[in-house]
Amino acid sequence: ETSAEGLADAMLSFQQEFDWDFMKVNPRASYHGEVWGLQVEYNGDSPPKSVSWPIRRPEDWQTLEVASPQEGVLGEQLHALKLIANGLNGRVPFLMTVFSPLSIASRLVPSEDLFLIYLREYPEEVKRALKVITQTFSAFSHACLELGAAGIFMATTSWATSQRLSWEEYLSYAKQYDLDLLEAVSSAEFNLLHVCKDYNFLKELQDYPAHAFNWDTHGSGNLSLTDGKALLLGKPVIGGIP
């Protein structure tokens, strides 16, 4: 997780061993927040632990600025994708994992509960930050396509679920930013939307311009693959291995 070379080597070895029909590149989740100063620590094989967050006060949301996709942690990820593209040599398509803008914003604070407070009490400050995040990751996602990615794997993580937000809140704080990010990769061959968690908003997100949809079909309150395929009017649907 900690280097472009390590990520590329791991992804290519998984592909060699398992012969997937497409590769979902799986970088460290924290890379999204590291763009604006999120810091993580590593301890052996344990999952990385966030230790410092860029948003500590409501006014900190105003300090976020658009970042270049060619520099810092984003440049590191693009280097990994270049190595992966060279290693695959066109044998299978690969997708870069990019979280939704709301998900990225939530990772800039110490907890999801605190993020909800900011979202509900300081909506304009958070929305300004969401525009910055969307612009940054739109440019980054487009750069991924230029390096040979077939598209992005956009994950909503904890947020596109009625257990966390009402649909009205998701509509206000998330949907347009999601659509703007997907618009940046509208030329892609294969964009995959991953709607996470139980009681997810798959029905509400059915109009998203993704080529395929993925969710936990065994999650409480979620549709089966059969029902999901009917809902999505024949678009490819992807389940998972228990």
Contacts in CASP RR format, 6 or more apart in sequence:
PFRMAT RR
TARGET T0000
AUTHOR 0000-0000-0000
METHOD contacts of the structure
MODEL  1
ETSAEGLADAMLSFQQEFDWDFMKVNPRASYHGEVWGLQVEYNGDSPPKS
VSWPIRRPEDWQTLEVASPQEGVLGEQLHALKLIANGLNGRVPFLMTVFS
PLSIASRLVPSEDLFLIYLREYPEEVKRALKVITQTFSAFSHACLELGAA
GIFMATTSWATSQRLSWEEYLSYAKQYDLDLLEAVSSAEFNLLHVCKDYN
FLKELQDYPAHAFNWDTHGSGNLSLTDGKALLLGKPVIGGIP
1 7 0 8 1.000
1 27 0 8 1.000
1 28 0 8 1.000
1 42 0 8 1.000
1 48 0 8 1.000
2 28 0 8 1.000
2 42 0 8 1.000
3 76 0 8 1.000
4 76 0 8 1.000
4 77 0 8 1.000
4 79 0 8 1.000
4 80 0 8 1.000
4 83 0 8 1.000
5 80 0 8 1.000
5 83 0 8 1.000
6 80 0 8 1.000
7 25 0 8 1.000
7 26 0 8 1.000
7 27 0 8 1.000
7 77 0 8 1.000
7 80 0 8 1.000
7 84 0 8 1.000
8 80 0 8 1.000
8 83 0 8 1.000
8 84 0 8 1.000
8 87 0 8 1.000
11 23 0 8 1.000
11 25 0 8 1.000
11 26 0 8 1.000
11 84 0 8 1.000
11 94 0 8 1.000
12 84 0 8 1.000
12 87 0 8 1.000
12 88 0 8 1.000
14 20 0 8 1.000
14 23 0 8 1.000
15 23 0 8 1.000
15 88 0 8 1.000
15 92 0 8 1.000
20 92 0 8 1.000
21 92 0 8 1.000
22 92 0 8 1.000
22 93 0 8 1.000
22 94 0 8 1.000
22 95 0 8 1.000
22 150 0 8 1.000
22 190 0 8 1.000
23 84 0 8 1.000
23 88 0 8 1.000
23 92 0 8 1.000
23 93 0 8 1.000
23 94 0 8 1.000
23 95 0 8 1.000
24 94 0 8 1.000
24 95 0 8 1.000
24 97 0 8 1.000
24 153 0 8 1.000
24 192 0 8 1.000
25 80 0 8 1.000
25 81 0 8 1.000
25 84 0 8 1.000
25 94 0 8 1.000
25 95 0 8 1.000
25 96 0 8 1.000
25 97 0 8 1.000
25 149 0 8 1.000
25 153 0 8 1.000
26 97 0 8 1.000
27 77 0 8 1.000
27 80 0 8 1.000
27 96 0 8 1.000
27 97 0 8 1.000
28 40 0 8 1.000
28 48 0 8 1.000
29 99 0 8 1.000
29 107 0 8 1.000
30 38 0 8 1.000
30 40 0 8 1.000
30 48 0 8 1.000
30 50 0 8 1.000
30 107 0 8 1.000
31 73 0 8 1.000
31 74 0 8 1.000
31 76 0 8 1.000
31 77 0 8 1.000
32 98 0 8 1.000
32 99 0 8 1.000
32 103 0 8 1.000
32 104 0 8 1.000
32 107 0 8 1.000
32 137 0 8 1.000
33 54 0 8 1.000
33 104 0 8 1.000
33 107 0 8 1.000
33 108 0 8 1.000
34 40 0 8 1.000
34 73 0 8 1.000
35 67 0 8 1.000
35 72 0 8 1.000
35 73 0 8 1.000
35 74 0 8 1.000
35 136 0 8 1.000
36 54 0 8 1.000
36 64 0 8 1.000
36 67 0 8 1.000
36 108 0 8 1.000
37 52 0 8 1.000
37 54 0 8 1.000
38 50 0 8 1.000
38 52 0 8 1.000
38 53 0 8 1.000
38 54 0 8 1.000
38 107 0 8 1.000
38 108 0 8 1.000
39 50 0 8 1.000
39 51 0 8 1.000
39 52 0 8 1.000
40 48 0 8 1.000
40 49 0 8 1.000
40 50 0 8 1.000
40 51 0 8 1.000
41 48 0 8 1.000
41 49 0 8 1.000
41 51 0 8 1.000
42 48 0 8 1.000
42 49 0 8 1.000
43 49 0 8 1.000
50 107 0 8 1.000
50 110 0 8 1.000
53 108 0 8 1.000
53 109 0 8 1.000
53 110 0 8 1.000
54 60 0 8 1.000
54 63 0 8 1.000
54 64 0 8 1.000
54 108 0 8 1.000
55 61 0 8 1.000
55 108 0 8 1.000
55 109 0 8 1.000
55 118 0 8 1.000
58 118 0 8 1.000
58 121 0 8 1.000
58 122 0 8 1.000
58 125 0 8 1.000
59 125 0 8 1.000
61 118 0 8 1.000
61 122 0 8 1.000
61 125 0 8 1.000
61 126 0 8 1.000
61 128 0 8 1.000
61 129 0 8 1.000
62 125 0 8 1.000
62 128 0 8 1.000
62 129 0 8 1.000
64 108 0 8 1.000
64 128 0 8 1.000
64 129 0 8 1.000
64 132 0 8 1.000
64 133 0 8 1.000
65 132 0 8 1.000
66 132 0 8 1.000
66 135 0 8 1.000
66 136 0 8 1.000
66 139 0 8 1.000
67 74 0 8 1.000
67 136 0 8 1.000
68 74 0 8 1.000
68 139 0 8 1.000
69 75 0 8 1.000
69 78 0 8 1.000
69 136 0 8 1.000
69 139 0 8 1.000
69 140 0 8 1.000
69 142 0 8 1.000
69 143 0 8 1.000
70 78 0 8 1.000
70 143 0 8 1.000
74 136 0 8 1.000
74 140 0 8 1.000
74 143 0 8 1.000
77 96 0 8 1.000
77 140 0 8 1.000
78 140 0 8 1.000
78 143 0 8 1.000
78 144 0 8 1.000
78 147 0 8 1.000
81 94 0 8 1.000
81 96 0 8 1.000
81 144 0 8 1.000
81 147 0 8 1.000
81 148 0 8 1.000
81 149 0 8 1.000
82 147 0 8 1.000
84 94 0 8 1.000
85 94 0 8 1.000
85 147 0 8 1.000
85 148 0 8 1.000
85 149 0 8 1.000
88 94 0 8 1.000
93 149 0 8 1.000
93 150 0 8 1.000
93 151 0 8 1.000
93 189 0 8 1.000
93 190 0 8 1.000
94 148 0 8 1.000
94 149 0 8 1.000
94 150 0 8 1.000
95 149 0 8 1.000
95 150 0 8 1.000
95 151 0 8 1.000
95 152 0 8 1.000
95 153 0 8 1.000
95 190 0 8 1.000
95 191 0 8 1.000
95 192 0 8 1.000
96 141 0 8 1.000
96 144 0 8 1.000
96 149 0 8 1.000
96 151 0 8 1.000
96 152 0 8 1.000
96 153 0 8 1.000
97 152 0 8 1.000
97 153 0 8 1.000
97 155 0 8 1.000
98 137 0 8 1.000
98 140 0 8 1.000
98 141 0 8 1.000
98 144 0 8 1.000
98 152 0 8 1.000
98 153 0 8 1.000
98 154 0 8 1.000
98 155 0 8 1.000
98 181 0 8 1.000
99 107 0 8 1.000
99 154 0 8 1.000
99 155 0 8 1.000
99 156 0 8 1.000
99 157 0 8 1.000
100 154 0 8 1.000
100 155 0 8 1.000
100 156 0 8 1.000
100 157 0 8 1.000
100 159 0 8 1.000
100 160 0 8 1.000
100 174 0 8 1.000
100 177 0 8 1.000
100 178 0 8 1.000
100 181 0 8 1.000
101 130 0 8 1.000
101 133 0 8 1.000
101 134 0 8 1.000
101 137 0 8 1.000
101 174 0 8 1.000
101 177 0 8 1.000
101 178 0 8 1.000
101 180 0 8 1.000
101 181 0 8 1.000
102 130 0 8 1.000
102 156 0 8 1.000
102 159 0 8 1.000
102 173 0 8 1.000
102 174 0 8 1.000
102 177 0 8 1.000
102 178 0 8 1.000
103 155 0 8 1.000
103 156 0 8 1.000
103 157 0 8 1.000
103 158 0 8 1.000
103 159 0 8 1.000
104 133 0 8 1.000
104 137 0 8 1.000
105 115 0 8 1.000
105 126 0 8 1.000
105 129 0 8 1.000
105 130 0 8 1.000
105 133 0 8 1.000
106 112 0 8 1.000
106 115 0 8 1.000
106 157 0 8 1.000
106 158 0 8 1.000
106 159 0 8 1.000
108 129 0 8 1.000
109 115 0 8 1.000
109 118 0 8 1.000
112 158 0 8 1.000
112 164 0 8 1.000
116 164 0 8 1.000
118 125 0 8 1.000
118 126 0 8 1.000
119 126 0 8 1.000
119 169 0 8 1.000
119 173 0 8 1.000
123 172 0 8 1.000
123 173 0 8 1.000
126 173 0 8 1.000
127 173 0 8 1.000
130 173 0 8 1.000
130 177 0 8 1.000
131 177 0 8 1.000
133 177 0 8 1.000
134 177 0 8 1.000
134 180 0 8 1.000
134 181 0 8 1.000
137 181 0 8 1.000
138 180 0 8 1.000
138 181 0 8 1.000
138 183 0 8 1.000
138 184 0 8 1.000
139 184 0 8 1.000
141 151 0 8 1.000
141 152 0 8 1.000
141 181 0 8 1.000
141 184 0 8 1.000
141 185 0 8 1.000
142 184 0 8 1.000
142 185 0 8 1.000
144 151 0 8 1.000
144 152 0 8 1.000
144 185 0 8 1.000
145 151 0 8 1.000
145 185 0 8 1.000
145 187 0 8 1.000
145 188 0 8 1.000
149 188 0 8 1.000
150 188 0 8 1.000
150 189 0 8 1.000
150 190 0 8 1.000
151 185 0 8 1.000
151 188 0 8 1.000
151 189 0 8 1.000
151 190 0 8 1.000
151 191 0 8 1.000
151 192 0 8 1.000
152 185 0 8 1.000
152 188 0 8 1.000
152 191 0 8 1.000
152 192 0 8 1.000
153 192 0 8 1.000
153 194 0 8 1.000
153 214 0 8 1.000
154 178 0 8 1.000
154 181 0 8 1.000
154 182 0 8 1.000
154 191 0 8 1.000
154 192 0 8 1.000
154 193 0 8 1.000
154 194 0 8 1.000
154 210 0 8 1.000
155 194 0 8 1.000
155 196 0 8 1.000
156 174 0 8 1.000
156 178 0 8 1.000
156 193 0 8 1.000
156 194 0 8 1.000
156 195 0 8 1.000
156 196 0 8 1.000
156 197 0 8 1.000
156 200 0 8 1.000
156 201 0 8 1.000
157 196 0 8 1.000
157 197 0 8 1.000
158 164 0 8 1.000
158 196 0 8 1.000
158 197 0 8 1.000
159 165 0 8 1.000
159 170 0 8 1.000
159 174 0 8 1.000
159 196 0 8 1.000
160 170 0 8 1.000
160 174 0 8 1.000
160 195 0 8 1.000
160 196 0 8 1.000
160 197 0 8 1.000
160 200 0 8 1.000
160 201 0 8 1.000
160 204 0 8 1.000
160 205 0 8 1.000
161 196 0 8 1.000
161 197 0 8 1.000
161 198 0 8 1.000
161 199 0 8 1.000
161 200 0 8 1.000
161 201 0 8 1.000
162 199 0 8 1.000
162 201 0 8 1.000
163 197 0 8 1.000
163 198 0 8 1.000
163 199 0 8 1.000
164 197 0 8 1.000
165 173 0 8 1.000
165 174 0 8 1.000
167 201 0 8 1.000
167 204 0 8 1.000
170 201 0 8 1.000
170 204 0 8 1.000
175 205 0 8 1.000
178 205 0 8 1.000
178 208 0 8 1.000
179 208 0 8 1.000
179 209 0 8 1.000
182 191 0 8 1.000
182 208 0 8 1.000
182 209 0 8 1.000
182 210 0 8 1.000
183 209 0 8 1.000
185 191 0 8 1.000
186 209 0 8 1.000
188 211 0 8 1.000
189 211 0 8 1.000
190 211 0 8 1.000
190 212 0 8 1.000
191 209 0 8 1.000
191 210 0 8 1.000
191 211 0 8 1.000
191 212 0 8 1.000
192 210 0 8 1.000
192 211 0 8 1.000
192 212 0 8 1.000
192 213 0 8 1.000
192 214 0 8 1.000
192 238 0 8 1.000
193 205 0 8 1.000
193 208 0 8 1.000
193 210 0 8 1.000
193 212 0 8 1.000
193 213 0 8 1.000
193 214 0 8 1.000
194 214 0 8 1.000
194 215 0 8 1.000
195 201 0 8 1.000
195 202 0 8 1.000
195 205 0 8 1.000
195 213 0 8 1.000
195 214 0 8 1.000
195 215 0 8 1.000
196 215 0 8 1.000
196 216 0 8 1.000
197 216 0 8 1.000
198 216 0 8 1.000
198 219 0 8 1.000
198 220 0 8 1.000
198 221 0 8 1.000
198 222 0 8 1.000
199 220 0 8 1.000
199 221 0 8 1.000
199 222 0 8 1.000
200 215 0 8 1.000
200 216 0 8 1.000
200 221 0 8 1.000
200 222 0 8 1.000
202 213 0 8 1.000
202 215 0 8 1.000
202 222 0 8 1.000
202 223 0 8 1.000
202 228 0 8 1.000
202 231 0 8 1.000
203 223 0 8 1.000
203 231 0 8 1.000
205 213 0 8 1.000
206 213 0 8 1.000
206 231 0 8 1.000
206 232 0 8 1.000
210 235 0 8 1.000
211 235 0 8 1.000
211 236 0 8 1.000
212 235 0 8 1.000
212 236 0 8 1.000
212 237 0 8 1.000
212 238 0 8 1.000
213 228 0 8 1.000
213 232 0 8 1.000
213 235 0 8 1.000
213 236 0 8 1.000
213 237 0 8 1.000
213 238 0 8 1.000
214 237 0 8 1.000
214 238 0 8 1.000
214 239 0 8 1.000
214 240 0 8 1.000
215 222 0 8 1.000
215 223 0 8 1.000
215 239 0 8 1.000
216 222 0 8 1.000
216 239 0 8 1.000
216 240 0 8 1.000
217 223 0 8 1.000
217 224 0 8 1.000
217 225 0 8 1.000
217 239 0 8 1.000
217 240 0 8 1.000
218 242 0 8 1.000
223 231 0 8 1.000
225 237 0 8 1.000
225 239 0 8 1.000
228 237 0 8 1.000
229 235 0 8 1.000
229 237 0 8 1.000
END
